[in-house]
């Protein structure tokens, strides 16, 4: 099976960092394939006003291999100064937070709307395994506070994990497999799939404790490259998943795979610290 992460290769203005991105993404993609770059497929336009918790990760110099907007992954504001994203988006630069900045409230990436905050620290889950794509979780600490409302994180009892429940994925990624990225934030509504269905789709890659799948058997709706690290919001209005990987984008029988937030909830909350407004119940 060939699986690919859903991030753009990052051109951070430093050749070594870009090379490391390619190497790590290839490892994430089950040991061999080149980096994959996903967008929301089969979705519709939305706004950061409707979804204030959605953020875009930008390279420090505003450059990306695919275009000049600088966006290479997504993320979710989980506290005023904390962003939850995927480990495969940040593992290459975890000791170089100056290589990434975060755009908040920017519906169209080609504009200068919203806030852009620098990152002062990057935490990558200690158990992140690029080959198995487990513990694909990272937390960014911003240099300042955002005015946007953070998203609450789901625990193991959250109704959003019920198979068949509707979830919403958001991002600026590719709008078709091997297509073009979207300048405008998009969303797509997807049913959460059962562990059995996802294990059938990915017999060598799906780990129930680490992953949750969402998508439709016939394909046509999915996240894609560029959406990595972005949110999967459950029916209860909480973050249930982090865009992680998949085989192609929106392919029949190949669902999108997301890091299961509830599994890593306590680890994430430790990183949120006292600023975890998004965890109020």
GIDASUL-V696256 format. One record per helix or strand. SS is the DSSP state (helix for helix, strand for strand). FROM is the first residue (numbers start at 1). LEN is the number of residues. If there is no record, write none. Layout:
ss-><SS:SS>
from-><FROM:FROM>
len-><LEN:LEN>
//
This chain:
ss-><strand:helix:strand:strand:strand:strand:strand:helix:helix:strand:strand:strand:strand:strand:strand:strand:helix:strand:strand:strand:strand:strand:helix:strand:strand:strand:strand:strand:helix:helix>
from-><4:15:41:44:54:71:82:87:97:100:108:115:129:134:138:153:159:166:174:181:184:186:195:211:222:231:239:256:261:277>
len-><2:14:1:2:6:9:4:7:3:5:1:10:1:1:5:1:3:6:1:1:1:7:7:4:1:3:8:5:15:3>
//
